Each structure stands twice: as structure tokens, then as C-alpha cells.
Amino acid sequence: MFGYDLENLTGQQRTTVELKAESDFADLPLEEMTVEQQQELATRYNRGPYWENDQAQRYGRDFAHHLDQARNAIR
């Protein structure tokens, strides 16, 4: 599921899979997700069930704002 071996997930991977499964884009691989979808996933990951509150949405906007910097840093 989502490119992970379900038998050997770390806690963090399991959380990511569960959060993505709750979204409308659960069947999309990361490289096909839009920035907005990645932002929503980051927001869900950061705030869990409270992902729709203002603080969580601010985190998601910050994530999207710094996405290019993060991609450049790992190249």
C-alpha cells in the first residue's frame, strides 16, 4: 500500500499510510500528488484529527511555501 511493505512499517510510516488513506487522494503516489495534496497530507500528519484548525492550516501553508527549498536541499 502506497509503496510500503505493510509487514515492515515503522511507526511513522504506519501513521503516514493511515493519514493518506483518510484523504481523497489515497491512491496517488507521492510523485503524482499536487502541492495542495502534499500540503493537506503534511497538515494531517502534523495535527492529526485537528488538521482543519487554523494552526494546522498555517503549518500546511508553511510546508508548501518551503517545499522547493526542501527539494533543493536533498538533491
N, C-alpha and C positions, 0 to 999 in steps of 0.2 A: 504494500500500500504506500503510495506517494514516494516510491523509490527506496523504501526502508525494508529491511528484513524484519518482519514482525516478531520473529522469535528472539531477536537480539537487540531490541531497542534499549537505548539508555532512557533514563527518566525524562530528560529534556526532549529527546526525540519523540517519546510517547506523548508528552504534553503537546508538542507541535502537531503531531498527527491528529490528536483529538480536537484541537482548536481548528485546524484546517477542515476537518470533517464536518464541523458545525457551520462552515461557510457555504456560500453559493458557488464557490469555485473549487470544491474539494477534488474534482477530477483533473484539474490542470496541474502540469508540472511547473515548478518554480520558474523555469526559463520562459514559460508562456504566460505567466501572470502579469497583469498590468501593474504599474506603480501603485495605483489605487488599491488593487487587491493585496499587494505586498504590504501596503500601509495598514489595511484592515487587519491582516494577519499579525503584524507587529503589535498593533493596538490590542488585539485579542490576547496575544501572548503576554503582554506587559500587564494587563489589568484583569484578565480572566472574565468572570461574569459581569464585571462592571465596565467592560470595554466601550460602552456607549456614552460614558460620562465625559464631562469637559476635559478633565485631566488626562484621561486615556486618549481622547481625540487629539489633544495637544502633543502627546507622545508620538502618535501616529504621524502627525504633520511634521514633527521634528525628524522622524525616521525618514520620511520621503525627501525632506529637504537635504539630508546628509547622505542619501543613497549613493550619489555619484562619487562623493569623497570616499565612502567605504569601498566601493568597487575599485577605485583607483588605488587604494591602499593595499588591496590584496593581489594586485597584478604583479 
